[in-house]
Structure formats: structure tokens, C-alpha cells
Amino acid sequence: MVMHMVWHPVQVLNIRVLVEKFLDKYSDVMVICYEPKGRLTRAPEIVFEVLSKSTAKRDEILKFDLYREEGVKYYILVYPDGLKAKAYELIDGTYRKIADFNDEIYPFELKYCTIDFDFNFIWRKK
């Protein structure tokens, strides 16, 4: 199955109660390749976090470690001021940087779906 993801800067779902309880924030955007029945029972395949000065440390350190521990396959840190997104892939329990993206299309190969994500779409203005 090939899915084309559309970027919506809205809250979609919560990964775990831990995020609510200890970090008091949700993911900015997450991707799952199944229809959930109620709360999520497993980690999303991709998580996008849009960083600001007030959230950078939490997103780059705390959530980075939490999502790694929870098994999120891809973690994308979006830096709107620099028009850059840093993408990491979970390999053998460790996040490894894939690349910095600005206007590329990247095929995220997931277990149950593939998403051709156009990073240029993040920066488009209405």
C-alpha cells in the first residue's frame, strides 16, 4: 500500500500516557498505518515534532529518548526557522540520522505502508 501523507499541523493522537503525564505535551504529528480502536496500543511509525525555542530541548532530548524507547521507527525534528527537517531512523534500538531535508521527497518504507513525503510541503505558504 502506498499512502501520500498530507501535512496537517494539528494534534492527531497520543503515543502514550507517559507523554501526557511527564512531558505534558502530545506529538505534533504522527503517522500510523492502521485504524486504531480507541487509544493507541503500539508506537506510531513516524513522529514529527515542530521545534521552537521553548520546546527544542524537550523535543531533541526527552522526546528523542522516549520515542526511541517506545520503538517509533522514524523521528523527524522540524526546524521552521531554518526551513530544515532532521530525520532519524530507528536501527537496532538506536536512532541514526538519515539526512537533513528541505525540499526533497523521501519514501518512508514502513511495515504496513509506504509514505512518499514531500518535505517541501511543510514550508509552503497558503
Backbone atoms as SQL, in Angstrom:
CREATE TABLE atoms (id INTEGER PRIMARY KEY, chain TEXT, resi INTEGER, resn TEXT, atom TEXT, x REAL, y REAL, z REAL);
INSERT INTO atoms VALUES
  (1, 'A', 1, 'MET', 'N', 0.840, -1.164, 0.000),
  (2, 'A', 1, 'MET', 'CA', 0.000, 0.000, 0.000),
  (3, 'A', 1, 'MET', 'C', 0.892, 1.237, 0.000),
  (4, 'A', 2, 'VAL', 'N', 0.618, 2.191, -0.867),
  (5, 'A', 2, 'VAL', 'CA', 1.345, 3.454, -0.895),
  (6, 'A', 2, 'VAL', 'C', 0.376, 4.540, -0.457),
  (7, 'A', 3, 'MET', 'N', 0.794, 5.296, 0.529),
  (8, 'A', 3, 'MET', 'CA', -0.044, 6.383, 1.023),
  (9, 'A', 3, 'MET', 'C', 0.694, 7.691, 0.780),
  (10, 'A', 4, 'HIS', 'N', -0.036, 8.715, 0.437),
  (11, 'A', 4, 'HIS', 'CA', 0.545, 10.036, 0.282),
  (12, 'A', 4, 'HIS', 'C', 0.077, 10.865, 1.466),
  (13, 'A', 5, 'MET', 'N', 1.027, 11.223, 2.301),
  (14, 'A', 5, 'MET', 'CA', 0.693, 11.928, 3.521),
  (15, 'A', 5, 'MET', 'C', 0.538, 13.406, 3.253),
  (16, 'A', 6, 'VAL', 'N', -0.466, 13.990, 3.840),
  (17, 'A', 6, 'VAL', 'CA', -0.681, 15.427, 3.751),
  (18, 'A', 6, 'VAL', 'C', -0.337, 16.013, 5.112),
  (19, 'A', 7, 'TRP', 'N', 0.461, 17.049, 5.115),
  (20, 'A', 7, 'TRP', 'CA', 0.915, 17.677, 6.351),
  (21, 'A', 7, 'TRP', 'C', -0.209, 18.534, 6.919),
  (22, 'A', 8, 'HIS', 'N', -0.665, 18.181, 8.092),
  (23, 'A', 8, 'HIS', 'CA', -1.633, 18.980, 8.823),
  (24, 'A', 8, 'HIS', 'C', -1.039, 19.279, 10.192),
  (25, 'A', 9, 'PRO', 'N', -0.692, 20.532, 10.479),
  (26, 'A', 9, 'PRO', 'CA', -0.079, 20.833, 11.769),
  (27, 'A', 9, 'PRO', 'C', -1.114, 20.832, 12.890),
  (28, 'A', 10, 'VAL', 'N', -1.683, 19.682, 13.128),
  (29, 'A', 10, 'VAL', 'CA', -2.666, 19.531, 14.200),
  (30, 'A', 10, 'VAL', 'C', -2.298, 18.310, 15.014),
  (31, 'A', 11, 'GLN', 'N', -2.869, 18.259, 16.161),
  (32, 'A', 11, 'GLN', 'CA', -2.635, 17.109, 17.019),
  (33, 'A', 11, 'GLN', 'C', -3.455, 15.936, 16.499),
  (34, 'A', 12, 'VAL', 'N', -2.824, 14.785, 16.337),
  (35, 'A', 12, 'VAL', 'CA', -3.517, 13.630, 15.803),
  (36, 'A', 12, 'VAL', 'C', -3.854, 12.655, 16.918),
  (37, 'A', 13, 'LEU', 'N', -2.889, 12.042, 17.501),
  (38, 'A', 13, 'LEU', 'CA', -3.097, 11.059, 18.562),
  (39, 'A', 13, 'LEU', 'C', -1.950, 11.137, 19.555),
  (40, 'A', 14, 'ASN', 'N', -2.104, 10.496, 20.674),
  (41, 'A', 14, 'ASN', 'CA', -1.062, 10.479, 21.696),
  (42, 'A', 14, 'ASN', 'C', -0.367, 9.128, 21.691),
  (43, 'A', 15, 'ILE', 'N', 0.964, 9.126, 21.814),
  (44, 'A', 15, 'ILE', 'CA', 1.699, 7.860, 21.800),
  (45, 'A', 15, 'ILE', 'C', 1.461, 7.056, 23.063),
  (46, 'A', 16, 'ARG', 'N', 1.541, 7.701, 24.220),
  (47, 'A', 16, 'ARG', 'CA', 1.381, 7.002, 25.490),
  (48, 'A', 16, 'ARG', 'C', 0.981, 7.958, 26.578),
  (49, 'A', 17, 'VAL', 'N', 0.494, 7.396, 27.643),
  (50, 'A', 17, 'VAL', 'CA', 0.158, 8.192, 28.805),
  (51, 'A', 17, 'VAL', 'C', 1.407, 8.891, 29.337),
  (52, 'A', 18, 'LEU', 'N', 2.579, 8.278, 29.164),
  (53, 'A', 18, 'LEU', 'CA', 3.827, 8.887, 29.634),
  (54, 'A', 18, 'LEU', 'C', 4.032, 10.268, 29.044),
  (55, 'A', 19, 'VAL', 'N', 3.693, 10.430, 27.775),
  (56, 'A', 19, 'VAL', 'CA', 3.873, 11.727, 27.143),
  (57, 'A', 19, 'VAL', 'C', 2.989, 12.755, 27.830),
  (58, 'A', 20, 'GLU', 'N', 1.736, 12.381, 28.087),
  (59, 'A', 20, 'GLU', 'CA', 0.822, 13.290, 28.754),
  (60, 'A', 20, 'GLU', 'C', 1.300, 13.606, 30.166),
  (61, 'A', 21, 'LYS', 'N', 1.655, 12.573, 30.893),
  (62, 'A', 21, 'LYS', 'CA', 1.949, 12.710, 32.312),
  (63, 'A', 21, 'LYS', 'C', 3.265, 13.432, 32.585),
  (64, 'A', 22, 'PHE', 'N', 4.334, 13.035, 31.911),
  (65, 'A', 22, 'PHE', 'CA', 5.646, 13.564, 32.242),
  (66, 'A', 22, 'PHE', 'C', 6.082, 14.722, 31.356),
  (67, 'A', 23, 'LEU', 'N', 5.653, 14.745, 30.134),
  (68, 'A', 23, 'LEU', 'CA', 6.085, 15.812, 29.240),
  (69, 'A', 23, 'LEU', 'C', 4.991, 16.843, 29.014),
  (70, 'A', 24, 'ASP', 'N', 3.761, 16.484, 29.399),
  (71, 'A', 24, 'ASP', 'CA', 2.619, 17.380, 29.304),
  (72, 'A', 24, 'ASP', 'C', 2.423, 17.916, 27.888),
  (73, 'A', 25, 'LYS', 'N', 2.794, 17.127, 26.895),
  (74, 'A', 25, 'LYS', 'CA', 2.611, 17.522, 25.501),
  (75, 'A', 25, 'LYS', 'C', 2.346, 16.274, 24.665),
  (76, 'A', 26, 'TYR', 'N', 1.686, 16.492, 23.561),
  (77, 'A', 26, 'TYR', 'CA', 1.473, 15.447, 22.583),
  (78, 'A', 26, 'TYR', 'C', 2.505, 15.597, 21.471),
  (79, 'A', 27, 'SER', 'N', 2.531, 14.633, 20.574),
  (80, 'A', 27, 'SER', 'CA', 3.318, 14.773, 19.352),
  (81, 'A', 27, 'SER', 'C', 2.619, 15.794, 18.475),
  (82, 'A', 28, 'ASP', 'N', 3.403, 16.529, 17.682),
  (83, 'A', 28, 'ASP', 'CA', 2.786, 17.487, 16.772),
  (84, 'A', 28, 'ASP', 'C', 2.025, 16.743, 15.676),
  (85, 'A', 29, 'VAL', 'N', 2.667, 15.752, 15.071),
  (86, 'A', 29, 'VAL', 'CA', 2.031, 14.923, 14.044),
  (87, 'A', 29, 'VAL', 'C', 2.604, 13.525, 14.165),
  (88, 'A', 30, 'MET', 'N', 1.754, 12.522, 14.025),
  (89, 'A', 30, 'MET', 'CA', 2.250, 11.153, 13.997),
  (90, 'A', 30, 'MET', 'C', 1.551, 10.385, 12.895),
  (91, 'A', 31, 'VAL', 'N', 2.221, 9.339, 12.436),
  (92, 'A', 31, 'VAL', 'CA', 1.708, 8.508, 11.353),
  (93, 'A', 31, 'VAL', 'C', 1.557, 7.094, 11.874),
  (94, 'A', 32, 'ILE', 'N', 0.377, 6.542, 11.644),
  (95, 'A', 32, 'ILE', 'CA', 0.140, 5.131, 11.937),
  (96, 'A', 32, 'ILE', 'C', -0.420, 4.498, 10.676),
  (97, 'A', 33, 'CYS', 'N', -0.168, 3.225, 10.495),
  (98, 'A', 33, 'CYS', 'CA', -0.610, 2.536, 9.278),
  (99, 'A', 33, 'CYS', 'C', -1.695, 1.512, 9.598),
  (100, 'A', 34, 'TYR', 'N', -2.578, 1.879, 10.496),
  (101, 'A', 34, 'TYR', 'CA', -3.709, 1.025, 10.841),
  (102, 'A', 34, 'TYR', 'C', -4.805, 1.906, 11.410),
  (103, 'A', 35, 'GLU', 'N', -5.996, 1.379, 11.464),
  (104, 'A', 35, 'GLU', 'CA', -7.125, 2.103, 12.023),
  (105, 'A', 35, 'GLU', 'C', -7.204, 1.799, 13.517),
  (106, 'A', 36, 'PRO', 'N', -6.913, 2.780, 14.373),
  (107, 'A', 36, 'PRO', 'CA', -6.936, 2.499, 15.814),
  (108, 'A', 36, 'PRO', 'C', -8.355, 2.354, 16.334),
  (109, 'A', 37, 'LYS', 'N', -8.485, 1.545, 17.347),
  (110, 'A', 37, 'LYS', 'CA', -9.766, 1.388, 18.035),
  (111, 'A', 37, 'LYS', 'C', -9.581, 1.984, 19.421),
  (112, 'A', 38, 'GLY', 'N', -9.895, 3.267, 19.545),
  (113, 'A', 38, 'GLY', 'CA', -9.667, 3.963, 20.804),
  (114, 'A', 38, 'GLY', 'C', -8.238, 4.472, 20.875),
  (115, 'A', 39, 'ARG', 'N', -7.637, 4.343, 22.046),
  (116, 'A', 39, 'ARG', 'CA', -6.261, 4.805, 22.248),
  (117, 'A', 39, 'ARG', 'C', -5.283, 3.928, 21.493),
  (118, 'A', 40, 'LEU', 'N', -4.141, 4.512, 21.162),
  (119, 'A', 40, 'LEU', 'CA', -3.096, 3.729, 20.505),
  (120, 'A', 40, 'LEU', 'C', -2.588, 2.660, 21.457),
  (121, 'A', 41, 'THR', 'N', -2.337, 1.487, 20.911),
  (122, 'A', 41, 'THR', 'CA', -1.810, 0.385, 21.723),
  (123, 'A', 41, 'THR', 'C', -0.384, 0.036, 21.327),
  (124, 'A', 42, 'ARG', 'N', 0.116, 0.664, 20.288),
  (125, 'A', 42, 'ARG', 'CA', 1.517, 0.471, 19.887),
  (126, 'A', 42, 'ARG', 'C', 2.053, 1.792, 19.353),
  (127, 'A', 43, 'ALA', 'N', 3.358, 1.859, 19.257),
  (128, 'A', 43, 'ALA', 'CA', 4.011, 3.093, 18.833),
  (129, 'A', 43, 'ALA', 'C', 3.648, 3.450, 17.398),
  (130, 'A', 44, 'PRO', 'N', 3.533, 4.749, 17.103),
  (131, 'A', 44, 'PRO', 'CA', 3.332, 5.156, 15.709),
  (132, 'A', 44, 'PRO', 'C', 4.582, 4.848, 14.889),
  (133, 'A', 45, 'GLU', 'N', 4.417, 4.827, 13.580),
  (134, 'A', 45, 'GLU', 'CA', 5.553, 4.559, 12.703),
  (135, 'A', 45, 'GLU', 'C', 6.448, 5.782, 12.540),
  (136, 'A', 46, 'ILE', 'N', 5.833, 6.962, 12.469),
  (137, 'A', 46, 'ILE', 'CA', 6.586, 8.206, 12.292),
  (138, 'A', 46, 'ILE', 'C', 6.041, 9.252, 13.251),
  (139, 'A', 47, 'VAL', 'N', 6.932, 10.018, 13.848),
  (140, 'A', 47, 'VAL', 'CA', 6.537, 11.167, 14.669),
  (141, 'A', 47, 'VAL', 'C', 7.275, 12.388, 14.144),
  (142, 'A', 48, 'PHE', 'N', 6.517, 13.471, 13.933),
  (143, 'A', 48, 'PHE', 'CA', 7.070, 14.770, 13.571),
  (144, 'A', 48, 'PHE', 'C', 6.927, 15.698, 14.771),
  (145, 'A', 49, 'GLU', 'N', 7.996, 16.385, 15.122),
  (146, 'A', 49, 'GLU', 'CA', 7.938, 17.415, 16.160),
  (147, 'A', 49, 'GLU', 'C', 8.429, 18.717, 15.545),
  (148, 'A', 50, 'VAL', 'N', 7.627, 19.775, 15.671),
  (149, 'A', 50, 'VAL', 'CA', 7.993, 21.096, 15.188),
  (150, 'A', 50, 'VAL', 'C', 8.616, 21.839, 16.365),
  (151, 'A', 51, 'LEU', 'N', 9.881, 22.213, 16.216),
  (152, 'A', 51, 'LEU', 'CA', 10.614, 22.810, 17.313),
  (153, 'A', 51, 'LEU', 'C', 10.469, 24.321, 17.356),
  (154, 'A', 52, 'SER', 'N', 10.470, 24.821, 18.568),
  (155, 'A', 52, 'SER', 'CA', 10.543, 26.257, 18.825),
  (156, 'A', 52, 'SER', 'C', 11.579, 26.437, 19.920),
  (157, 'A', 53, 'LYS', 'N', 11.906, 27.659, 20.235),
  (158, 'A', 53, 'LYS', 'CA', 12.887, 27.892, 21.296),
  (159, 'A', 53, 'LYS', 'C', 12.425, 27.268, 22.612),
  (160, 'A', 54, 'SER', 'N', 11.125, 27.324, 22.878),
  (161, 'A', 54, 'SER', 'CA', 10.626, 26.813, 24.152),
  (162, 'A', 54, 'SER', 'C', 10.524, 25.289, 24.206),
  (163, 'A', 55, 'THR', 'N', 10.491, 24.615, 23.046),
  (164, 'A', 55, 'THR', 'CA', 10.343, 23.148, 23.052),
  (165, 'A', 55, 'THR', 'C', 11.575, 22.400, 22.574),
  (166, 'A', 56, 'ALA', 'N', 12.585, 23.106, 22.101),
  (167, 'A', 56, 'ALA', 'CA', 13.733, 22.446, 21.463),
  (168, 'A', 56, 'ALA', 'C', 14.403, 21.414, 22.363),
  (169, 'A', 57, 'LYS', 'N', 14.701, 21.766, 23.586),
  (170, 'A', 57, 'LYS', 'CA', 15.400, 20.843, 24.482),
  (171, 'A', 57, 'LYS', 'C', 14.552, 19.594, 24.745),
  (172, 'A', 58, 'ARG', 'N', 13.273, 19.788, 25.009),
  (173, 'A', 58, 'ARG', 'CA', 12.371, 18.662, 25.272),
  (174, 'A', 58, 'ARG', 'C', 12.277, 17.754, 24.045),
  (175, 'A', 59, 'ASP', 'N', 12.134, 18.348, 22.849),
  (176, 'A', 59, 'ASP', 'CA', 11.980, 17.552, 21.633),
  (177, 'A', 59, 'ASP', 'C', 13.276, 16.859, 21.224),
  (178, 'A', 60, 'GLU', 'N', 14.413, 17.539, 21.379),
  (179, 'A', 60, 'GLU', 'CA', 15.699, 16.982, 20.945),
  (180, 'A', 60, 'GLU', 'C', 16.280, 15.978, 21.937),
  (181, 'A', 61, 'ILE', 'N', 15.874, 16.042, 23.192),
  (182, 'A', 61, 'ILE', 'CA', 16.459, 15.137, 24.191),
  (183, 'A', 61, 'ILE', 'C', 15.413, 14.212, 24.804),
  (184, 'A', 62, 'LEU', 'N', 14.444, 14.773, 25.516),
  (185, 'A', 62, 'LEU', 'CA', 13.469, 13.941, 26.240),
  (186, 'A', 62, 'LEU', 'C', 12.607, 13.097, 25.307),
  (187, 'A', 63, 'LYS', 'N', 11.971, 13.757, 24.336),
  (188, 'A', 63, 'LYS', 'CA', 11.113, 13.002, 23.422),
  (189, 'A', 63, 'LYS', 'C', 11.934, 12.103, 22.504),
  (190, 'A', 64, 'PHE', 'N', 13.111, 12.556, 22.122),
  (191, 'A', 64, 'PHE', 'CA', 14.010, 11.738, 21.305),
  (192, 'A', 64, 'PHE', 'C', 14.237, 10.387, 21.991),
  (193, 'A', 65, 'ASP', 'N', 14.558, 10.420, 23.277),
  (194, 'A', 65, 'ASP', 'CA', 14.792, 9.183, 24.034),
  (195, 'A', 65, 'ASP', 'C', 13.508, 8.391, 24.251),
  (196, 'A', 66, 'LEU', 'N', 12.409, 9.074, 24.556),
  (197, 'A', 66, 'LEU', 'CA', 11.132, 8.389, 24.774),
  (198, 'A', 66, 'LEU', 'C', 10.686, 7.644, 23.525),
  (199, 'A', 67, 'TYR', 'N', 10.725, 8.310, 22.380),
  (200, 'A', 67, 'TYR', 'CA', 10.280, 7.667, 21.141),
  (201, 'A', 67, 'TYR', 'C', 11.201, 6.523, 20.747),
  (202, 'A', 68, 'ARG', 'N', 12.476, 6.672, 21.012),
  (203, 'A', 68, 'ARG', 'CA', 13.426, 5.568, 20.758),
  (204, 'A', 68, 'ARG', 'C', 13.061, 4.370, 21.623),
  (205, 'A', 69, 'GLU', 'N', 12.835, 4.596, 22.909),
  (206, 'A', 69, 'GLU', 'CA', 12.475, 3.512, 23.824),
  (207, 'A', 69, 'GLU', 'C', 11.149, 2.856, 23.444),
  (208, 'A', 70, 'GLU', 'N', 10.217, 3.632, 22.912),
  (209, 'A', 70, 'GLU', 'CA', 8.903, 3.111, 22.533),
  (210, 'A', 70, 'GLU', 'C', 8.905, 2.432, 21.169),
  (211, 'A', 71, 'GLY', 'N', 9.996, 2.570, 20.420),
  (212, 'A', 71, 'GLY', 'CA', 10.101, 1.887, 19.138),
  (213, 'A', 71, 'GLY', 'C', 9.526, 2.629, 17.957),
  (214, 'A', 72, 'VAL', 'N', 9.448, 3.953, 18.015),
  (215, 'A', 72, 'VAL', 'CA', 8.988, 4.748, 16.873),
  (216, 'A', 72, 'VAL', 'C', 10.049, 4.635, 15.782),
  (217, 'A', 73, 'LYS', 'N', 9.647, 4.143, 14.611),
  (218, 'A', 73, 'LYS', 'CA', 10.596, 3.847, 13.531),
  (219, 'A', 73, 'LYS', 'C', 11.320, 5.090, 13.016),
  (220, 'A', 74, 'TYR', 'N', 10.585, 6.180, 12.807),
  (221, 'A', 74, 'TYR', 'CA', 11.180, 7.410, 12.295),
  (222, 'A', 74, 'TYR', 'C', 10.796, 8.580, 13.193),
  (223, 'A', 75, 'TYR', 'N', 11.776, 9.402, 13.514),
  (224, 'A', 75, 'TYR', 'CA', 11.548, 10.611, 14.302),
  (225, 'A', 75, 'TYR', 'C', 12.070, 11.786, 13.492),
  (226, 'A', 76, 'ILE', 'N', 11.184, 12.748, 13.227),
  (227, 'A', 76, 'ILE', 'CA', 11.524, 13.886, 12.385),
  (228, 'A', 76, 'ILE', 'C', 11.434, 15.158, 13.228),
  (229, 'A', 77, 'LEU', 'N', 12.543, 15.859, 13.329),
  (230, 'A', 77, 'LEU', 'CA', 12.584, 17.144, 14.017),
  (231, 'A', 77, 'LEU', 'C', 12.504, 18.243, 12.972),
  (232, 'A', 78, 'VAL', 'N', 11.484, 19.081, 13.069),
  (233, 'A', 78, 'VAL', 'CA', 11.244, 20.135, 12.085),
  (234, 'A', 78, 'VAL', 'C', 11.667, 21.476, 12.688),
  (235, 'A', 79, 'TYR', 'N', 12.559, 22.155, 11.981),
  (236, 'A', 79, 'TYR', 'CA', 13.081, 23.454, 12.404),
  (237, 'A', 79, 'TYR', 'C', 12.531, 24.521, 11.458),
  (238, 'A', 80, 'PRO', 'N', 11.376, 25.112, 11.788),
  (239, 'A', 80, 'PRO', 'CA', 10.748, 26.050, 10.856),
  (240, 'A', 80, 'PRO', 'C', 11.578, 27.298, 10.580),
  (241, 'A', 81, 'ASP', 'N', 12.327, 27.775, 11.576),
  (242, 'A', 81, 'ASP', 'CA', 13.134, 28.969, 11.352),
  (243, 'A', 81, 'ASP', 'C', 14.255, 28.731, 10.349),
  (244, 'A', 82, 'GLY', 'N', 14.770, 27.506, 10.286),
  (245, 'A', 82, 'GLY', 'CA', 15.845, 27.168, 9.360),
  (246, 'A', 82, 'GLY', 'C', 15.371, 26.467, 8.105),
  (247, 'A', 83, 'LEU', 'N', 14.048, 26.281, 7.967),
  (248, 'A', 83, 'LEU', 'CA', 13.471, 25.554, 6.828),
  (249, 'A', 83, 'LEU', 'C', 14.190, 24.224, 6.622),
  (250, 'A', 84, 'LYS', 'N', 14.332, 23.481, 7.730),
  (251, 'A', 84, 'LYS', 'CA', 15.054, 22.214, 7.684),
  (252, 'A', 84, 'LYS', 'C', 14.333, 21.202, 8.571),
  (253, 'A', 85, 'ALA', 'N', 14.393, 19.949, 8.154),
  (254, 'A', 85, 'ALA', 'CA', 13.882, 18.848, 8.962),
  (255, 'A', 85, 'ALA', 'C', 14.984, 17.801, 9.067),
  (256, 'A', 86, 'LYS', 'N', 15.257, 17.346, 10.289),
  (257, 'A', 86, 'LYS', 'CA', 16.252, 16.302, 10.514),
  (258, 'A', 86, 'LYS', 'C', 15.503, 14.997, 10.738),
  (259, 'A', 87, 'ALA', 'N', 15.823, 13.997, 9.932),
  (260, 'A', 87, 'ALA', 'CA', 15.121, 12.722, 10.003),
  (261, 'A', 87, 'ALA', 'C', 16.029, 11.650, 10.578),
  (262, 'A', 88, 'TYR', 'N', 15.479, 10.873, 11.509),
  (263, 'A', 88, 'TYR', 'CA', 16.204, 9.780, 12.157),
  (264, 'A', 88, 'TYR', 'C', 15.421, 8.491, 11.980),
  (265, 'A', 89, 'GLU', 'N', 16.143, 7.390, 11.783),
  (266, 'A', 89, 'GLU', 'CA', 15.527, 6.070, 11.666),
  (267, 'A', 89, 'GLU', 'C', 16.029, 5.195, 12.806),
  (268, 'A', 90, 'LEU', 'N', 15.111, 4.462, 13.413),
  (269, 'A', 90, 'LEU', 'CA', 15.469, 3.556, 14.496),
  (270, 'A', 90, 'LEU', 'C', 16.042, 2.271, 13.905),
  (271, 'A', 91, 'ILE', 'N', 17.318, 2.013, 14.186),
  (272, 'A', 91, 'ILE', 'CA', 18.006, 0.824, 13.691),
  (273, 'A', 91, 'ILE', 'C', 18.691, 0.165, 14.880),
  (274, 'A', 92, 'ASP', 'N', 18.328, -1.077, 15.145),
  (275, 'A', 92, 'ASP', 'CA', 18.917, -1.824, 16.269),
  (276, 'A', 92, 'ASP', 'C', 18.851, -1.047, 17.573),
  (277, 'A', 93, 'GLY', 'N', 17.699, -0.408, 17.840),
  (278, 'A', 93, 'GLY', 'CA', 17.485, 0.279, 19.100),
  (279, 'A', 93, 'GLY', 'C', 18.135, 1.644, 19.221),
  (280, 'A', 94, 'THR', 'N', 18.714, 2.151, 18.132),
  (281, 'A', 94, 'THR', 'CA', 19.384, 3.447, 18.151),
  (282, 'A', 94, 'THR', 'C', 18.891, 4.295, 16.979),
  (283, 'A', 95, 'TYR', 'N', 18.636, 5.576, 17.245),
  (284, 'A', 95, 'TYR', 'CA', 18.291, 6.467, 16.142),
  (285, 'A', 95, 'TYR', 'C', 19.553, 6.836, 15.373),
  (286, 'A', 96, 'ARG', 'N', 19.475, 6.633, 14.055),
  (287, 'A', 96, 'ARG', 'CA', 20.569, 7.027, 13.163),
  (288, 'A', 96, 'ARG', 'C', 20.017, 8.066, 12.197),
  (289, 'A', 97, 'LYS', 'N', 20.773, 9.127, 12.025),
  (290, 'A', 97, 'LYS', 'CA', 20.308, 10.205, 11.159),
  (291, 'A', 97, 'LYS', 'C', 20.293, 9.742, 9.712),
  (292, 'A', 98, 'ILE', 'N', 19.156, 9.968, 9.055),
  (293, 'A', 98, 'ILE', 'CA', 19.022, 9.666, 7.627),
  (294, 'A', 98, 'ILE', 'C', 19.605, 10.816, 6.823),
  (295, 'A', 99, 'ALA', 'N', 19.085, 12.025, 7.108),
  (296, 'A', 99, 'ALA', 'CA', 19.513, 13.207, 6.356),
  (297, 'A', 99, 'ALA', 'C', 18.810, 14.433, 6.913),
  (298, 'A', 100, 'ASP', 'N', 19.262, 15.586, 6.443),
  (299, 'A', 100, 'ASP', 'CA', 18.538, 16.838, 6.633),
  (300, 'A', 100, 'ASP', 'C', 17.733, 17.047, 5.356),
  (301, 'A', 101, 'PHE', 'N', 16.465, 17.426, 5.517),
  (302, 'A', 101, 'PHE', 'CA', 15.597, 17.632, 4.365),
  (303, 'A', 101, 'PHE', 'C', 15.102, 19.059, 4.329),
  (304, 'A', 102, 'ASN', 'N', 14.892, 19.532, 3.106),
  (305, 'A', 102, 'ASN', 'CA', 14.333, 20.850, 2.904),
  (306, 'A', 102, 'ASN', 'C', 13.209, 20.783, 1.884),
  (307, 'A', 103, 'ASP', 'N', 13.532, 20.298, 0.684),
  (308, 'A', 103, 'ASP', 'CA', 12.519, 20.247, -0.370),
  (309, 'A', 103, 'ASP', 'C', 12.500, 18.905, -1.095),
  (310, 'A', 104, 'GLU', 'N', 13.035, 17.883, -0.452),
  (311, 'A', 104, 'GLU', 'CA', 13.107, 16.560, -1.074),
  (312, 'A', 104, 'GLU', 'C', 11.836, 15.754, -0.804),
  (313, 'A', 105, 'ILE', 'N', 11.659, 14.732, -1.623),
  (314, 'A', 105, 'ILE', 'CA', 10.618, 13.733, -1.370),
  (315, 'A', 105, 'ILE', 'C', 11.333, 12.483, -0.883),
  (316, 'A', 106, 'TYR', 'N', 10.875, 11.951, 0.246),
  (317, 'A', 106, 'TYR', 'CA', 11.529, 10.777, 0.816),
  (318, 'A', 106, 'TYR', 'C', 10.501, 9.661, 1.002),
  (319, 'A', 107, 'PRO', 'N', 10.817, 8.456, 0.515),
  (320, 'A', 107, 'PRO', 'CA', 9.891, 7.333, 0.696),
  (321, 'A', 107, 'PRO', 'C', 10.141, 6.632, 2.038),
  (322, 'A', 108, 'PHE', 'N', 9.234, 6.816, 2.972),
  (323, 'A', 108, 'PHE', 'CA', 9.319, 6.116, 4.246),
  (324, 'A', 108, 'PHE', 'C', 8.749, 4.715, 4.050),
  (325, 'A', 109, 'GLU', 'N', 9.615, 3.712, 4.111),
  (326, 'A', 109, 'GLU', 'CA', 9.226, 2.316, 3.919),
  (327, 'A', 109, 'GLU', 'C', 8.868, 1.738, 5.286),
  (328, 'A', 110, 'LEU', 'N', 7.588, 1.513, 5.499),
  (329, 'A', 110, 'LEU', 'CA', 7.101, 1.024, 6.780),
  (330, 'A', 110, 'LEU', 'C', 6.591, -0.396, 6.628),
  (331, 'A', 111, 'LYS', 'N', 6.338, -1.028, 7.746),
  (332, 'A', 111, 'LYS', 'CA', 5.923, -2.429, 7.703),
  (333, 'A', 111, 'LYS', 'C', 4.604, -2.617, 6.954),
  (334, 'A', 112, 'TYR', 'N', 3.649, -1.722, 7.172),
  (335, 'A', 112, 'TYR', 'CA', 2.324, -1.897, 6.582),
  (336, 'A', 112, 'TYR', 'C', 1.962, -0.853, 5.532),
  (337, 'A', 113, 'CYS', 'N', 2.854, 0.093, 5.271),
  (338, 'A', 113, 'CYS', 'CA', 2.567, 1.103, 4.250),
  (339, 'A', 113, 'CYS', 'C', 3.862, 1.810, 3.863),
  (340, 'A', 114, 'THR', 'N', 3.814, 2.508, 2.750),
  (341, 'A', 114, 'THR', 'CA', 4.913, 3.353, 2.315),
  (342, 'A', 114, 'THR', 'C', 4.356, 4.752, 2.143),
  (343, 'A', 115, 'ILE', 'N', 5.093, 5.736, 2.624),
  (344, 'A', 115, 'ILE', 'CA', 4.641, 7.116, 2.523),
  (345, 'A', 115, 'ILE', 'C', 5.714, 7.912, 1.799),
  (346, 'A', 116, 'ASP', 'N', 5.355, 8.466, 0.653),
  (347, 'A', 116, 'ASP', 'CA', 6.249, 9.350, -0.082),
  (348, 'A', 116, 'ASP', 'C', 5.993, 10.761, 0.435),
  (349, 'A', 117, 'PHE', 'N', 6.843, 11.212, 1.340),
  (350, 'A', 117, 'PHE', 'CA', 6.609, 12.501, 1.985),
  (351, 'A', 117, 'PHE', 'C', 7.398, 13.598, 1.295),
  (352, 'A', 118, 'ASP', 'N', 6.695, 14.654, 0.908),
  (353, 'A', 118, 'ASP', 'CA', 7.293, 15.808, 0.255),
  (354, 'A', 118, 'ASP', 'C', 7.617, 16.848, 1.333),
  (355, 'A', 119, 'PHE', 'N', 8.883, 16.958, 1.701),
  (356, 'A', 119, 'PHE', 'CA', 9.274, 17.892, 2.752),
  (357, 'A', 119, 'PHE', 'C', 9.039, 19.346, 2.357),
  (358, 'A', 120, 'ASN', 'N', 9.033, 19.635, 1.076),
  (359, 'A', 120, 'ASN', 'CA', 8.753, 20.985, 0.614),
  (360, 'A', 120, 'ASN', 'C', 7.350, 21.436, 1.038),
  (361, 'A', 121, 'PHE', 'N', 6.446, 20.501, 1.202),
  (362, 'A', 121, 'PHE', 'CA', 5.072, 20.816, 1.588),
  (363, 'A', 121, 'PHE', 'C', 5.006, 21.489, 2.957),
  (364, 'A', 122, 'ILE', 'N', 5.964, 21.198, 3.824),
  (365, 'A', 122, 'ILE', 'CA', 5.980, 21.801, 5.157),
  (366, 'A', 122, 'ILE', 'C', 6.131, 23.315, 5.072),
  (367, 'A', 123, 'TRP', 'N', 6.912, 23.773, 4.133),
  (368, 'A', 123, 'TRP', 'CA', 7.262, 25.191, 4.078),
  (369, 'A', 123, 'TRP', 'C', 6.335, 26.014, 3.183),
  (370, 'A', 124, 'ARG', 'N', 5.447, 25.363, 2.459),
  (371, 'A', 124, 'ARG', 'CA', 4.556, 26.083, 1.548),
  (372, 'A', 124, 'ARG', 'C', 3.663, 27.032, 2.319),
  (373, 'A', 125, 'LYS', 'N', 3.464, 28.182, 1.713),
  (374, 'A', 125, 'LYS', 'CA', 2.562, 29.174, 2.308),
  (375, 'A', 125, 'LYS', 'C', 1.263, 29.163, 1.530),
  (376, 'A', 126, 'LYS', 'N', 0.191, 29.440, 2.212),
  (377, 'A', 126, 'LYS', 'CA', -1.134, 29.421, 1.575),
  (378, 'A', 126, 'LYS', 'C', -1.267, 30.554, 0.596);
